Amino acid sequence: MANPKRVLITGATAGIGRACVYAFHASGWEVWCCGRRQDRLESLQSELQERIHSFALDVRDHAAVEKALSEIPPPNLLVNNAGLSRGFEPLWEGNLDDWNEMLDTNVKGLLHVTRFLLPRMTENGGGQVINIGSIAGHEAYPNGAAYCASKHAVAAITRALRKEACGTGIKVSSVDPGLVNTEFSTVRFHGDTDRADRTYDGMTPLSAEDVAETVLWVATRPDHVNPAEILLLPTDQASAGIVHRQDSE
């Protein structure tokens, strides 16, 4: 991979994205990161200080993406992490605003960023795109139709892009976690932290740091090695619907 080691991480203000900022920074990378919450970006900038550059960006806004990304140097690595889940109900009870937010962020946002950066990365000698997918991109589950659709779309985009980019010097990979204890469930349940916490009752989920370490591992393989798709699960989880839980009584 060309030097300097420069990564752009989207959705960097919480969870997996934030953990990726720390992991890559600790490994000596020059980290560029963005997200919607300016105060959290400022906190990261203040804490890490060197080799970190942050800027506010909503990846749903195509014009804002092009403006912001035209002002930064091309990365060697793009980590498309920005994403979320909203709502957990049967499709016929789904909220249209929730659906639009998920699809616009998880799918179109990823497309906006990748479309703009890929030509610049290629001109700069190549690099890698790592998309943060989900077990929801491998199998669908009840009450998650729109979210699962968005993550199936991420899987399809990743697989198609890998074929399109073959021979260009760009590697394309995905890291697809199962249950991870981040703000994910709190966001899904619209701030209901009690319900969110019950998602992990009786089992040990992944941490954001577990996922970030895996992303860093994918990014640091030799140039001729591409871990194309990693499904990363906690030991207590066998599938989207099969989770071993200890009796808490």
C-alpha positions, 0 to 999 in steps of 0.5 A: 500500500502506498505511503503515507498510510492514510485512512478515511473513516466515515461515521467516526463519532461512535461505536465501530467507527470511533474504535477504528479511529483509535485502532488505526491511529495507534498503528501509526496511520494518518487518520481522516474521519467524519461524522454528523456530530461535530462535538464528538469529532472535536473531542477526538481531535483534542484527545489524539491531536497528531495525525488526525483530521476530522470534519463534519459530514452527512454522507446522505448529502451528495453535494456535501460529500463531493465538496468535503472530499475534494478538500482532503488528500486521497486516502490509501484506505476508505472505511465505509462505516457510516450506518444505522438501524431504526425501528424493529417492527413488521414491515406493514408497521414500518416508519417511512422516515426510519426507512429513508434514513437507513437506506439513504445512509447505509446504501446511498451514503456509501455509494456517494463516498465511494463513487467520489473517492475511488478514481482519486485513489486509483490515480494515487496508486491504489489502495483498499475499500473496506465496507462495514456490513452486517450479519443482516447482509447474509440473512434476513430476520423478522422485524428487520426488513428495511435494515436487512435490505440495506445491508444486503445492498452493501453486500451486493455493492461490495461484491460487484465493486470487487469485480469492477475494481479487479486490476485497478490496484484497489482491493475491496473487502467487507467486515460483517459483524453480528451482535456488537454492544454499541449505540446500535440498539439504542438508535434502533429503539429510538433511545429506549436504553432499557430495551437496547440493553436487553438485546445483550442479556445473558450473552457476551457480544462483540465490542466495537474494539473487536471489530476495529481490530479485525478491520485493521487486520484486513487493512494490513495484509500484504498487497497480494492478499485480500480478505474479501469478506469476514463474518465476525460473530461473538461465540454466543451467536451462531446466526441472526436468530440463534443466540446462546443466553445464560439463564439470568435467574 
